[in-house]
Amino acid sequence: MTNTPATDKWFQHRAEQLIHMEQLQRVERFNGRAAMLGIVIGIITEGLTGSGIAHQIGLGALVDGYAACRTQFLPFCF
């Protein structure tokens, strides 16, 4: 049995799909591991310094403003 051009095209497309899925799985695995490492480092730093993760990445003022707004320390809420 000889392969027709349509069959060859189907095999080529399927091979491309499998390669793409393998690359996607590898990238997602790396991203997940990097995120887990970042959270662990943030929690360890929070334990050592007492500064929360939001303060570590520069969003402390936003979090503090929200907390003040929720506890009615400010006359206005944003």
C-alpha positions as CSV (number, residue, x, y, z in Angstrom):
1,M,0.0,0.0,0.0
2,T,1.4,3.4,-1.0
3,N,0.8,6.5,0.9
4,T,-1.3,9.2,-0.8
5,P,-0.5,12.9,-0.4
6,A,-3.6,13.3,1.8
7,T,-2.4,10.5,4.1
8,D,1.1,12.0,4.2
9,K,-0.4,15.4,5.1
10,W,-2.5,13.9,7.9
11,F,0.6,12.2,9.4
12,Q,2.5,15.5,9.1
13,H,-0.2,17.5,10.8
14,R,-0.6,14.9,13.6
15,A,3.2,14.9,14.2
16,E,3.1,18.7,14.5
17,Q,0.2,18.5,17.0
18,L,2.1,16.0,19.2
19,I,5.3,18.1,19.1
20,H,3.3,21.2,20.0
21,M,1.6,19.4,22.9
22,E,4.9,18.1,24.2
23,Q,6.4,21.6,24.1
24,L,3.3,23.1,25.8
25,Q,3.5,20.5,28.6
26,R,7.2,21.2,29.2
27,V,6.6,25.0,29.3
28,E,3.6,24.7,31.7
29,R,5.6,22.3,34.0
30,F,8.4,24.9,34.1
31,N,6.0,27.8,34.8
32,G,4.3,25.8,37.6
33,R,7.7,25.0,39.2
34,A,8.8,28.6,39.0
35,A,5.5,29.8,40.6
36,M,5.9,27.4,43.4
37,L,9.5,28.4,44.0
38,G,8.4,32.1,44.0
39,I,5.7,31.5,46.6
40,V,8.0,29.6,48.8
41,I,10.7,32.3,48.6
42,G,8.0,34.9,49.4
43,I,6.7,33.0,52.4
44,I,10.2,32.5,53.7
45,T,11.1,36.2,53.2
46,E,7.8,37.2,55.0
47,G,8.7,35.0,57.9
48,L,12.2,36.5,58.2
49,T,11.3,40.1,57.6
50,G,7.7,40.4,58.7
51,S,6.9,42.2,55.4
52,G,4.1,40.5,53.5
53,I,4.3,39.4,49.9
54,A,2.3,42.4,48.7
55,H,4.8,44.7,50.3
56,Q,7.7,42.7,48.9
57,I,6.5,43.3,45.3
58,G,5.6,46.9,45.8
59,L,1.9,46.7,46.3
60,G,2.0,47.4,50.0
61,A,0.4,50.9,49.7
62,L,-2.5,49.5,47.8
63,V,-3.1,46.8,50.3
64,D,-2.7,49.2,53.2
65,G,-5.1,51.7,51.6
66,Y,-7.7,48.9,51.1
67,A,-7.4,47.8,54.7
68,A,-7.8,51.4,55.9
69,C,-10.8,51.8,53.7
70,R,-12.4,48.6,55.0
71,T,-11.9,49.7,58.6
72,Q,-13.2,53.2,58.0
73,F,-9.9,54.9,58.9
74,L,-10.1,57.0,55.8
75,P,-12.9,59.5,55.0
76,F,-13.0,58.2,51.4
77,C,-12.6,54.9,49.7
78,F,-11.1,54.3,46.4
